[in-house]
Amino acid sequence: MRTVTIEHSSEAGQQIRGFRAWQDFSKTNIPWSAEISGEKDGEFRANVKSRLFGDRSLSMINADDYRVIRTEHGVRTAEARYIAVMWLRDGTMSVEQDGRSSRLLAGMAAICDSGRPFRVWNTHDVRKIMLTLPYTAVPGWDRLSQKVCGIALPERTIMSAALAASLALLDEPGTPVADSADPILQAVQWMLSASLHQLVAPGKRAPSRPKLDLAHQHILSHIDDPALSPDELACALHVSRRKLYQLFKERQITPSRFIRDVRLDAVAQALRSTRNAQRSILEIALDYGFSDSASFCRTFKATFGLSPSAWRRPENTDRISVEHLIGESKYANDSTFARLIGPEERGDLPFANLKGHVLDRYKAAQSLR
């Protein structure tokens, strides 16, 4: 893989006011043509933090509601085609491609291929990370593309690890990080490839996403109830307790852990909301079903790498515990990637200590700040 040089860096993020300004920005900075539309015009606001690494780009987008439509005409007139990986951190996003459509909630990810028409709806003050890659970045993409686009990707742990590594690049301003960009991008591509190849492996059955969406919505609707349990969730979904556990086993998580994670994701957003600036951490935690302050603080720090009080501080607004997210991935320190994509596509990639490699690069970049 060639050495990456940083051609552009936007450290603080670019503030965009007005929908026409957003359309102009998208045409200039998104490497494919698409129709951008929305409900607002002069009132539309967006903040974009972006970096370009040769033929790869990485952006953090916070924006009002808008739609992206890739048309047949856009596909025919395009000079190059890209893979668009999108991680949703806040809001909701609907993705449609190849006759498949999925509704994403915070914490989910999806992929689109700019070589074919697609649609993306972003609503409820969306906040997402978007990584664009050339086809060559993911071995075997021609085979994968027809199967993985337009769906919510089920492998959350490895996709979270890829997100964490991507954020290590997005978070580090200045050209000194150029030396670290290439290995980190390479690591991200390994993790994406591993996740996607596992998803389409023979005999692999994708989890029932509609049921998971319903489970997520039910938890949010009853999030202030500390007694919310897997049994109640099974009743709400009209499935047996055994079926509920089978459903979540496909996602490599238990129902209890899923309930806890939804609570944590929601309380993390609430802690940073300006509407809660004058409220105590305990008051906010109680709203989301946490009844014990000490237990909540321990669980929160174990999940996000920061205490609730540190999480609220402005300087930590976009920080994520990279060590925690990468550490969750079962592919971080073994050779599963090799078994998934095969030696003919893997080449000589040093996959044996992926976790340590990414963390070393991330910490080296941190020391430059």
VEXZANU-560679 format. One record per residue (C-alpha): x, y, z; residue in one letter; chain; residue number from 0. Coordinates in pm, whole numbers, padded with zeros to 5 digits, always signed. Example, Ala and Ser with C-alpha at 12.3 -4.5 7.8 and 13.67 -1.06 7.14 Angstrom:
+--------+--------+--------+------+-----+-----+
:     c1 :     c2 :     c3 : type : mol : seq :
+--------+--------+--------+------+-----+-----+
: +01230 : -00450 : +00780 :    a :   A :   0 :
: +01367 : -00106 : +00714 :    s :   A :   1 :
+--------+--------+--------+------+-----+-----+
//
This chain:
+--------+--------+--------+------+-----+-----+
:     c1 :     c2 :     c3 : type : mol : seq :
+--------+--------+--------+------+-----+-----+
: +00000 : +00000 : +00000 :    m :   A :   0 :
: +00137 : +00341 : -00092 :    r :   A :   1 :
: +00234 : +00602 : +00164 :    t :   A :   2 :
: -00052 : +00840 : +00246 :    v :   A :   3 :
: -00004 : +01214 : +00252 :    t :   A :   4 :
: -00258 : +01447 : +00408 :    i :   A :   5 :
: -00376 : +01689 : +00144 :    e :   A :   6 :
: -00631 : +01870 : +00356 :    h :   A :   7 :
: -00718 : +01893 : +00723 :    s :   A :   8 :
: -01007 : +02070 : +00892 :    s :   A :   9 :
: -00920 : +02073 : +01261 :    e :   A :  10 :
: -01213 : +02251 : +01420 :    a :   A :  11 :
: -01474 : +02167 : +01160 :    g :   A :  12 :
: -01642 : +02386 : +00902 :    q :   A :  13 :
: -01964 : +02560 : +01000 :    q :   A :  14 :
: -02221 : +02565 : +00719 :    i :   A :  15 :
: -02533 : +02781 : +00724 :    r :   A :  16 :
: -02806 : +02748 : +00464 :    g :   A :  17 :
: -02896 : +02449 : +00252 :    f :   A :  18 :
: -02753 : +02586 : -00070 :    r :   A :  19 :
: -02418 : +02629 : +00101 :    a :   A :  20 :
: -02446 : +02265 : +00215 :    w :   A :  21 :
: -02519 : +02152 : -00141 :    q :   A :  22 :
: -02217 : +02344 : -00269 :    d :   A :  23 :
: -01997 : +02198 : +00003 :    f :   A :  24 :
: -02116 : +01843 : -00073 :    s :   A :  25 :
: -02045 : +01880 : -00445 :    k :   A :  26 :
: -01691 : +01994 : -00369 :    t :   A :  27 :
: -01603 : +01750 : -00090 :    n :   A :  28 :
: -01795 : +01427 : -00158 :    i :   A :  29 :
: -01613 : +01227 : -00427 :    p :   A :  30 :
: -01927 : +01138 : -00622 :    w :   A :  31 :
: -02218 : +01333 : -00763 :    s :   A :  32 :
: -02551 : +01301 : -00584 :    a :   A :  33 :
: -02868 : +01501 : -00541 :    e :   A :  34 :
: -02881 : +01664 : -00196 :    i :   A :  35 :
: -03219 : +01784 : -00071 :    s :   A :  36 :
: -03384 : +01882 : +00257 :    g :   A :  37 :
: -03677 : +02056 : +00422 :    e :   A :  38 :
: -03486 : +02366 : +00532 :    k :   A :  39 :
: -03305 : +02633 : +00334 :    d :   A :  40 :
: -03175 : +02935 : +00517 :    g :   A :  41 :
: -03228 : +02766 : +00855 :    e :   A :  42 :
: -03021 : +02459 : +00766 :    f :   A :  43 :
: -02705 : +02411 : +00973 :    r :   A :  44 :
: -02419 : +02166 : +00952 :    a :   A :  45 :
: -02072 : +02120 : +01092 :    n :   A :  46 :
: -01824 : +01907 : +00903 :    v :   A :  47 :
: -01479 : +01799 : +01008 :    k :   A :  48 :
: -01299 : +01630 : +00721 :    s :   A :  49 :
: -00964 : +01498 : +00610 :    r :   A :  50 :
: -00840 : +01373 : +00276 :    l :   A :  51 :
: -00578 : +01102 : +00240 :    f :   A :  52 :
: -00511 : +01071 : -00132 :    g :   A :  53 :
: -00806 : +00876 : -00277 :    d :   A :  54 :
: -00954 : +00815 : +00069 :    r :   A :  55 :
: -01155 : +01061 : +00276 :    s :   A :  56 :
: -01291 : +01074 : +00628 :    l :   A :  57 :
: -01561 : +01309 : +00757 :    s :   A :  58 :
: -01756 : +01373 : +01074 :    m :   A :  59 :
: -02092 : +01528 : +00981 :    i :   A :  60 :
: -02334 : +01692 : +01224 :    n :   A :  61 :
: -02633 : +01825 : +01030 :    a :   A :  62 :
: -03002 : +01901 : +01018 :    d :   A :  63 :
: -03227 : +01665 : +00823 :    d :   A :  64 :
: -03127 : +01602 : +00460 :    y :   A :  65 :
: -03141 : +01338 : +00187 :    r :   A :  66 :
: -02877 : +01206 : -00051 :    v :   A :  67 :
: -02983 : +01042 : -00378 :    i :   A :  68 :
: -02733 : +00879 : -00613 :    r :   A :  69 :
: -02903 : +00857 : -00952 :    t :   A :  70 :
: -02841 : +00643 : -01260 :    e :   A :  71 :
: -02716 : +00956 : -01437 :    h :   A :  72 :
: -02470 : +01021 : -01156 :    g :   A :  73 :
: -02340 : +00666 : -01183 :    v :   A :  74 :
: -02298 : +00685 : -01563 :    r :   A :  75 :
: -02111 : +01016 : -01556 :    t :   A :  76 :
: -01884 : +00935 : -01261 :    a :   A :  77 :
: -01509 : +00918 : -01323 :    e :   A :  78 :
: -01443 : +00697 : -01021 :    a :   A :  79 :
: -01646 : +00478 : -00788 :    r :   A :  80 :
: -01617 : +00447 : -00414 :    y :   A :  81 :
: -01721 : +00250 : -00107 :    i :   A :  82 :
: -01898 : +00469 : +00151 :    a :   A :  83 :
: -01887 : +00337 : +00508 :    v :   A :  84 :
: -02121 : +00523 : +00746 :    m :   A :  85 :
: -02127 : +00496 : +01124 :    w :   A :  86 :
: -02427 : +00662 : +01290 :    l :   A :  87 :
: -02357 : +00822 : +01628 :    r :   A :  88 :
: -02673 : +01029 : +01681 :    d :   A :  89 :
: -03008 : +01069 : +01507 :    g :   A :  90 :
: -03154 : +00818 : +01262 :    t :   A :  91 :
: -03055 : +00721 : +00910 :    m :   A :  92 :
: -03231 : +00514 : +00644 :    s :   A :  93 :
: -03029 : +00353 : +00366 :    v :   A :  94 :
: -03161 : +00203 : +00044 :    e :   A :  95 :
: -02965 : +00023 : -00228 :    q :   A :  96 :
: -03010 : -00283 : -00453 :    d :   A :  97 :
: -03372 : -00327 : -00344 :    g :   A :  98 :
: -03274 : -00349 : +00024 :    r :   A :  99 :
: -03346 : -00084 : +00285 :    s :   A : 100 :
: -03259 : -00047 : +00651 :    s :   A : 101 :
: -03329 : +00202 : +00926 :    r :   A : 102 :
: -03026 : +00273 : +01140 :    l :   A : 103 :
: -03020 : +00392 : +01498 :    l :   A : 104 :
: -02727 : +00533 : +01692 :    a :   A : 105 :
: -02443 : +00283 : +01713 :    g :   A : 106 :
: -02521 : +00107 : +01383 :    m :   A : 107 :
: -02329 : +00115 : +01054 :    a :   A : 108 :
: -02404 : +00066 : +00685 :    a :   A : 109 :
: -02225 : +00066 : +00349 :    i :   A : 110 :
: -02320 : +00202 : +00006 :    c :   A : 111 :
: -02150 : +00159 : -00330 :    d :   A : 112 :
: -02136 : +00474 : -00546 :    s :   A : 113 :
: -02120 : +00252 : -00853 :    g :   A : 114 :
: -02496 : +00194 : -00829 :    r :   A : 115 :
: -02793 : +00414 : -00735 :    p :   A : 116 :
: -02869 : +00452 : -00366 :    f :   A : 117 :
: -03061 : +00675 : -00125 :    r :   A : 118 :
: -02979 : +00790 : +00227 :    v :   A : 119 :
: -03219 : +00979 : +00456 :    w :   A : 120 :
: -03062 : +01155 : +00756 :    n :   A : 121 :
: -03302 : +01276 : +01026 :    t :   A : 122 :
: -03324 : +01394 : +01387 :    h :   A : 123 :
: -03005 : +01602 : +01394 :    d :   A : 124 :
: -02787 : +01332 : +01247 :    v :   A : 125 :
: -02428 : +01289 : +01356 :    r :   A : 126 :
: -02228 : +01038 : +01157 :    k :   A : 127 :
: -01879 : +00939 : +01048 :    i :   A : 128 :
: -01829 : +00866 : +00678 :    m :   A : 129 :
: -01526 : +00693 : +00532 :    l :   A : 130 :
: -01489 : +00673 : +00153 :    t :   A : 131 :
: -01254 : +00417 : +00005 :    l :   A : 132 :
: -01165 : +00300 : -00345 :    p :   A : 133 :
: -01278 : -00048 : -00442 :    y :   A : 134 :
: -00923 : -00178 : -00407 :    t :   A : 135 :
: -00925 : -00100 : -00032 :    a :   A : 136 :
: -01148 : -00400 : +00044 :    v :   A : 137 :
: -01025 : -00730 : -00108 :    p :   A : 138 :
: -01299 : -00909 : -00297 :    g :   A : 139 :
: -01528 : -00603 : -00302 :    w :   A : 140 :
: -01682 : -00705 : -00636 :    d :   A : 141 :
: -01821 : -01018 : -00469 :    r :   A : 142 :
: -01916 : -00845 : -00147 :    l :   A : 143 :
: -02084 : -00537 : -00289 :    s :   A : 144 :
: -02404 : -00701 : -00412 :    q :   A : 145 :
: -02462 : -00861 : -00071 :    k :   A : 146 :
: -02370 : -00601 : +00192 :    v :   A : 147 :
: -02500 : -00269 : +00058 :    c :   A : 148 :
: -02827 : -00129 : +00187 :    g :   A : 149 :
: -02830 : -00332 : +00510 :    i :   A : 150 :
: -02748 : -00247 : +00871 :    a :   A : 151 :
: -02421 : -00426 : +00939 :    l :   A : 152 :
: -02471 : -00673 : +01225 :    p :   A : 153 :
: -02111 : -00717 : +01346 :    e :   A : 154 :
: -02102 : -00433 : +01597 :    r :   A : 155 :
: -01777 : -00505 : +01782 :    t :   A : 156 :
: -01544 : -00515 : +01485 :    i :   A : 157 :
: -01718 : -00219 : +01320 :    m :   A : 158 :
: -01678 : -00025 : +01645 :    s :   A : 159 :
: -01308 : -00105 : +01637 :    a :   A : 160 :
: -01284 : +00022 : +01280 :    a :   A : 161 :
: -01468 : +00338 : +01383 :    l :   A : 162 :
: -01231 : +00393 : +01674 :    a :   A : 163 :
: -00929 : +00361 : +01450 :    a :   A : 164 :
: -01085 : +00601 : +01199 :    s :   A : 165 :
: -01151 : +00856 : +01471 :    l :   A : 166 :
: -00787 : +00838 : +01568 :    a :   A : 167 :
: -00713 : +00990 : +01227 :    l :   A : 168 :
: -00997 : +01240 : +01231 :    l :   A : 169 :
: -00913 : +01361 : +01578 :    d :   A : 170 :
: -00547 : +01433 : +01517 :    e :   A : 171 :
: -00479 : +01766 : +01340 :    p :   A : 172 :
: -00165 : +01860 : +01156 :    g :   A : 173 :
: +00076 : +01696 : +00914 :    t :   A : 174 :
: +00287 : +01503 : +01171 :    p :   A : 175 :
: +00012 : +01240 : +01178 :    v :   A : 176 :
: +00071 : +01167 : +00809 :    a :   A : 177 :
: +00336 : +00913 : +00913 :    d :   A : 178 :
: +00072 : +00725 : +01115 :    s :   A : 179 :
: -00216 : +00758 : +00869 :    a :   A : 180 :
: -00113 : +00478 : +00636 :    d :   A : 181 :
: -00093 : +00197 : +00894 :    p :   A : 182 :
: -00414 : +00308 : +01065 :    i :   A : 183 :
: -00605 : +00321 : +00736 :    l :   A : 184 :
: -00463 : -00020 : +00654 :    q :   A : 185 :
: -00588 : -00152 : +00988 :    a :   A : 186 :
: -00934 : -00006 : +00927 :    v :   A : 187 :
: -00947 : -00177 : +00589 :    q :   A : 188 :
: -00846 : -00513 : +00744 :    w :   A : 189 :
: -01123 : -00486 : +01001 :    m :   A : 190 :
: -01384 : -00388 : +00741 :    l :   A : 191 :
: -01278 : -00677 : +00519 :    s :   A : 192 :
: -01294 : -00924 : +00807 :    a :   A : 193 :
: -01639 : -00807 : +00911 :    s :   A : 194 :
: -01783 : -00811 : +00558 :    l :   A : 195 :
: -01636 : -01146 : +00461 :    h :   A : 196 :
: -01770 : -01300 : +00780 :    q :   A : 197 :
: -02114 : -01155 : +00704 :    l :   A : 198 :
: -02137 : -01326 : +00363 :    v :   A : 199 :
: -01961 : -01648 : +00463 :    a :   A : 200 :
: -02149 : -01966 : +00360 :    p :   A : 201 :
: -02411 : -02060 : +00618 :    g :   A : 202 :
: -02401 : -01718 : +00784 :    k :   A : 203 :
: -02748 : -01591 : +00856 :    r :   A : 204 :
: -02799 : -01219 : +00912 :    a :   A : 205 :
: -02978 : -01121 : +01234 :    p :   A : 206 :
: -03339 : -01012 : +01227 :    s :   A : 207 :
: -03290 : -00639 : +01213 :    r :   A : 208 :
: -03659 : -00541 : +01234 :    p :   A : 209 :
: -03691 : -00725 : +01568 :    k :   A : 210 :
: -03377 : -00555 : +01696 :    l :   A : 211 :
: -03516 : -00218 : +01593 :    d :   A : 212 :
: -03838 : -00294 : +01781 :    l :   A : 213 :
: -03637 : -00403 : +02084 :    a :   A : 214 :
: -03437 : -00082 : +02072 :    h :   A : 215 :
: -03751 : +00131 : +02048 :    q :   A : 216 :
: -03920 : -00053 : +02334 :    h :   A : 217 :
: -03618 : -00001 : +02558 :    i :   A : 218 :
: -03610 : +00369 : +02474 :    l :   A : 219 :
: -03982 : +00397 : +02552 :    s :   A : 220 :
: -03930 : +00237 : +02896 :    h :   A : 221 :
: -03577 : +00353 : +02961 :    i :   A : 222 :
: -03658 : +00514 : +03294 :    d :   A : 223 :
: -03773 : +00180 : +03437 :    d :   A : 224 :
: -03481 : +00016 : +03623 :    p :   A : 225 :
: -03675 : -00312 : +03633 :    a :   A : 226 :
: -03689 : -00348 : +03253 :    l :   A : 227 :
: -03587 : -00709 : +03190 :    s :   A : 228 :
: -03532 : -00960 : +02907 :    p :   A : 229 :
: -03863 : -01126 : +03000 :    d :   A : 230 :
: -04051 : -00799 : +02950 :    e :   A : 231 :
: -03865 : -00743 : +02623 :    l :   A : 232 :
: -03962 : -01090 : +02498 :    a :   A : 233 :
: -04326 : -01017 : +02583 :    c :   A : 234 :
: -04314 : -00684 : +02398 :    a :   A : 235 :
: -04168 : -00851 : +02088 :    l :   A : 236 :
: -04418 : -01141 : +02107 :    h :   A : 237 :
: -04144 : -01403 : +02118 :    v :   A : 238 :
: -04046 : -01664 : +02375 :    s :   A : 239 :
: -03756 : -01602 : +02612 :    r :   A : 240 :
: -03557 : -01871 : +02430 :    r :   A : 241 :
: -03623 : -01708 : +02093 :    k :   A : 242 :
: -03517 : -01371 : +02232 :    l :   A : 243 :
: -03182 : -01508 : +02342 :    y :   A : 244 :
: -03134 : -01676 : +02003 :    q :   A : 245 :
: -03207 : -01345 : +01832 :    l :   A : 246 :
: -02942 : -01162 : +02030 :    f :   A : 247 :
: -02695 : -01449 : +02009 :    k :   A : 248 :
: -02673 : -01378 : +01635 :    e :   A : 249 :
: -02545 : -01035 : +01734 :    r :   A : 250 :
: -02307 : -01183 : +01991 :    q :   A : 251 :
: -02473 : -01002 : +02281 :    i :   A : 252 :
: -02722 : -01095 : +02553 :    t :   A : 253 :
: -03058 : -00916 : +02597 :    p :   A : 254 :
: -02945 : -00781 : +02934 :    s :   A : 255 :
: -02628 : -00640 : +02783 :    r :   A : 256 :
: -02829 : -00487 : +02498 :    f :   A : 257 :
: -03063 : -00314 : +02745 :    i :   A : 258 :
: -02764 : -00183 : +02936 :    r :   A : 259 :
: -02592 : -00060 : +02620 :    d :   A : 260 :
: -02904 : +00126 : +02502 :    v :   A : 261 :
: -02928 : +00293 : +02843 :    r :   A : 262 :
: -02560 : +00389 : +02830 :    l :   A : 263 :
: -02579 : +00529 : +02477 :    d :   A : 264 :
: -02883 : +00737 : +02571 :    a :   A : 265 :
: -02743 : +00867 : +02900 :    v :   A : 266 :
: -02413 : +00953 : +02730 :    a :   A : 267 :
: -02600 : +01180 : +02487 :    q :   A : 268 :
: -02808 : +01328 : +02769 :    a :   A : 269 :
: -02498 : +01413 : +02973 :    l :   A : 270 :
: -02369 : +01628 : +02688 :    r :   A : 271 :
: -02698 : +01795 : +02607 :    s :   A : 272 :
: -02709 : +02167 : +02684 :    t :   A : 273 :
: -03061 : +02114 : +02816 :    r :   A : 274 :
: -02914 : +01916 : +03106 :    n :   A : 275 :
: -02626 : +02150 : +03181 :    a :   A : 276 :
: -02768 : +02252 : +03520 :    q :   A : 277 :
: -02871 : +01902 : +03628 :    r :   A : 278 :
: -02659 : +01664 : +03832 :    s :   A : 279 :
: -02518 : +01342 : +03692 :    i :   A : 280 :
: -02729 : +01137 : +03932 :    l :   A : 281 :
: -03050 : +01311 : +03824 :    e :   A : 282 :
: -02976 : +01233 : +03460 :    i :   A : 283 :
: -02875 : +00874 : +03538 :    a :   A : 284 :
: -03203 : +00814 : +03722 :    l :   A : 285 :
: -03394 : +00926 : +03412 :    d :   A : 286 :
: -03232 : +00641 : +03219 :    y :   A : 287 :
: -03295 : +00359 : +03464 :    g :   A : 288 :
: -02971 : +00364 : +03664 :    f :   A : 289 :
: -03058 : +00347 : +04032 :    s :   A : 290 :
: -02713 : +00322 : +04192 :    d :   A : 291 :
: -02466 : +00608 : +04146 :    s :   A : 292 :
: -02146 : +00413 : +04218 :    a :   A : 293 :
: -02243 : +00124 : +03991 :    s :   A : 294 :
: -02343 : +00364 : +03714 :    f :   A : 295 :
: -02012 : +00551 : +03728 :    c :   A : 296 :
: -01811 : +00226 : +03716 :    r :   A : 297 :
: -02010 : +00090 : +03423 :    t :   A : 298 :
: -01998 : +00420 : +03233 :    f :   A : 299 :
: -01620 : +00451 : +03265 :    k :   A : 300 :
: -01567 : +00087 : +03168 :    a :   A : 301 :
: -01774 : +00147 : +02853 :    t :   A : 302 :
: -01657 : +00491 : +02738 :    f :   A : 303 :
: -01316 : +00518 : +02901 :    g :   A : 304 :
: -01413 : +00836 : +03083 :    l :   A : 305 :
: -01601 : +00908 : +03403 :    s :   A : 306 :
: -01944 : +01072 : +03360 :    p :   A : 307 :
: -01806 : +01403 : +03489 :    s :   A : 308 :
: -01510 : +01396 : +03248 :    a :   A : 309 :
: -01745 : +01298 : +02964 :    w :   A : 310 :
: -01945 : +01618 : +03017 :    r :   A : 311 :
: -01643 : +01845 : +02975 :    r :   A : 312 :
: -01640 : +02031 : +02639 :    p :   A : 313 :
: -01286 : +01923 : +02549 :    e :   A : 314 :
: -01402 : +01560 : +02550 :    n :   A : 315 :
: -01706 : +01608 : +02328 :    t :   A : 316 :
: -01577 : +01395 : +02040 :    d :   A : 317 :
: -01352 : +01163 : +02236 :    r :   A : 318 :
: -01408 : +00788 : +02230 :    i :   A : 319 :
: -01206 : +00531 : +02421 :    s :   A : 320 :
: -01013 : +00377 : +02134 :    v :   A : 321 :
: -00857 : +00119 : +02364 :    e :   A : 322 :
: -01202 : +00001 : +02475 :    h :   A : 323 :
: -01357 : -00014 : +02128 :    l :   A : 324 :
: -01064 : -00192 : +01966 :    i :   A : 325 :
: -01032 : -00420 : +02264 :    g :   A : 326 :
: -01388 : -00547 : +02211 :    e :   A : 327 :
: -01305 : -00690 : +01870 :    s :   A : 328 :
: -01251 : -01064 : +01875 :    k :   A : 329 :
: -01037 : -01021 : +01563 :    y :   A : 330 :
: -00791 : -00784 : +01729 :    a :   A : 331 :
: -00520 : -01034 : +01820 :    n :   A : 332 :
: -00577 : -01351 : +01624 :    d :   A : 333 :
: -00556 : -01474 : +01267 :    s :   A : 334 :
: -00929 : -01491 : +01198 :    t :   A : 335 :
: -00888 : -01230 : +00926 :    f :   A : 336 :
: -00657 : -01466 : +00739 :    a :   A : 337 :
: -00912 : -01746 : +00752 :    r :   A : 338 :
: -01191 : -01516 : +00636 :    l :   A : 339 :
: -01039 : -01362 : +00324 :    i :   A : 340 :
: -00777 : -01620 : +00231 :    g :   A : 341 :
: -00405 : -01591 : +00157 :    p :   A : 342 :
: -00451 : -01495 : -00207 :    e :   A : 343 :
: -00631 : -01173 : -00108 :    e :   A : 344 :
: -00453 : -01109 : +00221 :    r :   A : 345 :
: -00104 : -01099 : +00072 :    g :   A : 346 :
: +00158 : -01018 : +00335 :    d :   A : 347 :
: -00057 : -00808 : +00570 :    l :   A : 348 :
: +00081 : -00833 : +00926 :    p :   A : 349 :
: -00250 : -00926 : +01087 :    f :   A : 350 :
: -00110 : -01105 : +01394 :    a :   A : 351 :
: -00119 : -00812 : +01634 :    n :   A : 352 :
: -00374 : -00575 : +01490 :    l :   A : 353 :
: -00493 : -00438 : +01823 :    k :   A : 354 :
: -00145 : -00352 : +01945 :    g :   A : 355 :
: -00051 : -00203 : +01608 :    h :   A : 356 :
: -00349 : +00034 : +01597 :    v :   A : 357 :
: -00315 : +00135 : +01961 :    l :   A : 358 :
: +00057 : +00206 : +01925 :    d :   A : 359 :
: -00011 : +00432 : +01628 :    r :   A : 360 :
: -00300 : +00604 : +01804 :    y :   A : 361 :
: -00098 : +00671 : +02119 :    k :   A : 362 :
: +00194 : +00803 : +01913 :    a :   A : 363 :
: -00043 : +01047 : +01744 :    a :   A : 364 :
: -00186 : +01145 : +02084 :    q :   A : 365 :
: +00163 : +01236 : +02207 :    s :   A : 366 :
: +00196 : +01491 : +01926 :    l :   A : 367 :
: -00100 : +01697 : +02047 :    r :   A : 368 :
+--------+--------+--------+------+-----+-----+
//
